[in-house]
């Protein structure tokens, strides 16, 4: 039996992705927030395709779609997500779902494989209502109280209302069944330009970084911008600016080779041109696969805050909002991706960490998990211009299907 | 005739101010945005008081209230404003209106003065719909198109809608009548702590600073906060922070003794914790009474912007949104306030510039104008804790009434 016997149908993969692209199309990308009409349409499209592929489809009480197989033997879970960030790219999510669907179509019907690929679409990976909501629910990390409290971050719509409108109120939420799956596989666009810059085609993910999120608050004295002399001001906005510059000077001396840190949001209170801000806040995050490095950087952050408070005139408070857990990817899944890559993109794969968060990091807490990346043109992500060449999409599909077949024990895929 | 014959009735002044404080009361201050119910109530309260004082009241098509006298002889225009900033102080505005009303009550009935004090309440000095809207309308600086376009900065309510709801749609707008007034007088709380720190009671305003307002835009490259390495980032937020710090280092070397500068608003685009901001904007203002100093500082700002753009990785654009015109206060009005101050607060007045903007700066373009300040406790302004002691309020009223009488030629006020 040749490798080709587990070949993905590249034209079918591209056709499926382009069909999903029409749902919520925005310029060359999509606008498909969680539980929007085009998102629900995409979920229902998937359940139809799953049934055609011989899988039993379910949409659960949080919007996860799962297609299960009644075949005996080992089972792989594979997928990604179908909603998008607002006005974002067409492949971020759907690529991994369609690869998983294609793997199920190519592999499950074969008599020479005893097991099956089961396909999943995790709901709200993009966190319109909560980060990695569906996969967290699946591993048992989302309480009913959290669902009661969740609202769409853009519109403020309650999650309960969105679930009811989608006809999902009252449905059970699927939970991971211990022992059912031998592993979880997810394909995704890289969202960076490392593959493209090195003319590589496949990234085999070694670990998904943890994200440590901080809110840093600066407290000064609100006052009139015209009547308050410069020497008596306690300008919280200026204190924040000084702090950003201090981080930028101190962190490179303590970080790891791939650490990244970002101030993504700043607000001044009250934020009027003629009022000296009495309070300022910044959202700051650090990402690394090594908690020891993060620990060191958090120490630097605390020292900078204490030093700024001691110097005055504003007080600085550093509060950790979220403690990231880096997720290590399973070694045998990495090996399967690498081996499949050597068949379909010889010399063009590389092992690399993921700087972005993915559902695979949640799955990794309950089963062996692995991820692979395909190149992002220009490294662009979370923007409607995000893209990957058709040839790279098809190569990725071949590698993904071959890796699934290999993990299910098909010699031919080796 | 003694000075006392032009004495303000301190109890009446305090009673009026406390009546206005009840309209839109918020903690110990008021929340009285322009054309809110409590603001309209305050305007109608004023028209009743003007009529009682023998003045003919009008509310015009922009919400200015004017009480005119049919007495012959020289006329002074005196007043301030009745709306407040959101959740702000009780005296910022009403103090000057009640002093003017008191001056009209004390002076206009006297046969030994041929002229009269006419009383005005300028609408929306606080700029809910547009800065110094009423006084700018009075000097002919507000077009109908500008009124069509104006919206409440908090609620977004169109000005036309607010005017219609207030019953003012279609009314004419009052315009300054050349030659009608020999001058404009306005009293106000200081909004700073210079008087209090020096145990002074009266500030005689020499000039109102001009406000130069800038929008400074930083353009970088929006990207994913996890997948983009530090060395390839063009983080517009970090560029903004560096710029704020650079201003803070460069301006003290080029500023005047009373120059102030403020970054009151910052926004990052898109402003999400996991996205490197591709664009950032800051609202920056400079205030001084000397345009030459501002010119020098604007040069520094442009140089800093050009240097930052040249260094990269972000481009900096400095755009002047508003060119301030410092307004010099009339020398004879300053002398009248000073002379009245020497009678009622001997040795406790000082000449000083105003760092805040006031309606008097608009009036100064069409007639001689002058202002006086009373102390602000703790220098607090634009906050509901703003306050002035009752004794200082009464002293200020005496000085204001005496200065009006003096300018109208009453020997007794000298």
Interface residues (C-beta under 8 A of the other chain):
Chain A: X190 X191 X192 X193 X209 X211 X213 X222 X223 X224 X225 X226 X227 X228 X229 X230 X232 X235 X237 X238 X240 X241 X242 X244 X245 X248 X252 X255 X258 X259 X260 X261 X262 X263 X264 X265 X266 X267 X268 X271 X272 X273 X274 X275 X276 X277 X283 X285 X287 X354 X355 X356 X357 X379 X380 X381 X382 X383
Chain B: X190 X191 X192 X193 X209 X211 X213 X222 X223 X224 X225 X226 X227 X228 X229 X230 X232 X235 X237 X238 X240 X241 X242 X244 X245 X248 X252 X255 X258 X259 X260 X261 X262 X263 X264 X265 X266 X267 X268 X271 X272 X273 X274 X275 X276 X277 X283 X285 X287 X354 X355 X356 X357 X379 X380 X381 X382 X383
